[in-house]
Amino acid sequence: NKSTKMLVAENKSTKMLVAENKSTKMLIAISCITPGRVVPTSSLLVDERTKVRDIVDAWSTSFMKVQGGLPAGAKVLGAENFSLELGVSLSKNRPNLRVALGRPTIVVIWPKDAVPQAASPASKDKDAEALRRERAENAKAKEQQAMIKARDKKLQEKAKEVQKKEKDKTTLKQKKDKDKTSLKKKAKLEKKMKKRASKKDKKAGKKDLARKAKVEASAGTKQAKEGAKQAKEETKKAKEAEK
């Protein structure tokens, strides 16, 4: 039943049932009276719209460790031993509840024959064996989980190593491609520089040849002038000698 579904919370000697419904809540107490056993008073925080039967059934399962709700012969009382209506909500039963320690209190009279019996030695041995087996299974499960975790870690490390190798391989290829491109650019630049130097050398060579030719021409002209001058002087001397 969704309206009766509750969560159990323990806080030292005080125990509470917390309703999942987020509506108006009421803090109450349940006092249990049963022959041959002292049951601590339980504090409960419940939805006041919850039926009293659902509250005491949940309480009996959680605190009295009895399955199936209230046993036959149990009584649910309010103030002055007033029998509460189990099929009615807590809010409608509230006027009939006595107040103890500042809380509306429900009194449960629990029959003696319904009180859970202490476990026998044989039952205790079975419980101890079951506990031992449970611990062994838990230890085995933890060991398996540790093995799985170690295996997964190893696989992750291997995957990381493979990923790193692939990354290094890609980086190396990129570096080689970059170096190759740089070499191509360098070779192209060197070729261009050589071509430019060759053109410059050719141009300089032509200038040198032109300069040399000019110098030679100038020297030839000067020599011719000197030859003509010398011839003129010789002619002059010859004429003077004839006189």
Beta strands, then each sheet from edge to edge (+ up, - down):
strand 1: 6-11
strand 2: 14-19
strand 3: 25-34
strand 4: 37-38
strand 5: 42-47
strand 6: 75-77
strand 7: 98-100
strand 8: 103-109
sheet 1: 1+ 2-
sheet 2: 4+ 3- 5+
sheet 3: 4+ 3- 8- 6+
sheet 4: 4+ 3- 8- 7+
end
